[in-house]
Amino acid sequence: MLTQYLTLLETEHGREVFAKFYQTHRNEIYHKAYMILHNTQDAEDMVQETFLSLARNADRMPNSEPGKVWFYMDTVVKNKSRNLLKQREMQSILSMEES
């Protein structure tokens, strides 16, 4: 999966920074998603979406400090995970109303 993200980045420096961040923080991102979703597949999906978001927005933070990037990633994974829960809750409510 890392290779797919790296193809989205334009510079070698960007790829190196992204790869290091991915390898260092992937498990932490997964853990945060899992603590919200309590589902391994959903947590993996959120990890992928979170790192995809970072890859797509990497040009906006070329010289960002690692702490700022981590804060961004932490916020993204939490928001995406919570949004997934809300979406599923709404689907459940709509299904119940249709029944």
C-alpha positions, 0 to 999 in steps of 0.5 A, a space after each residue: 500500500 505504501 507504494 501506491 501512496 508514494 506515486 502521488 508524491 512529486 518529489 523524492 524528498 516528499 516520498 522519503 518523509 512520507 515513507 518514514 512517517 508511514 512506517 513510524 505512525 501507521 500502527 498508531 493511526 490504526 490503534 486510534 481508528 480501532 478504538 473508535 470503530 471496534 472493527 479491524 476492517 473498518 480501522 484498516 480502511 480509515 488508515 488507508 483513507 487517512 494516509 491517502 489524505 496526507 499524500 493528497 495534501 502533502 504539497 501543503 505541508 512541505 516543511 511542516 514539523 513532524 508534530 504538526 503532521 502528526 496532529 493533522 493525521 490524528 485529527 483526520 483519522 478521528 474525524 473520518 472514523 467518527 463520520 463512518 460511525 455517524 453514517 452507519 447510524 443514519 443508515 441503520 435509522 433509515 433502515 428501521 424507518 423503512 421496515 
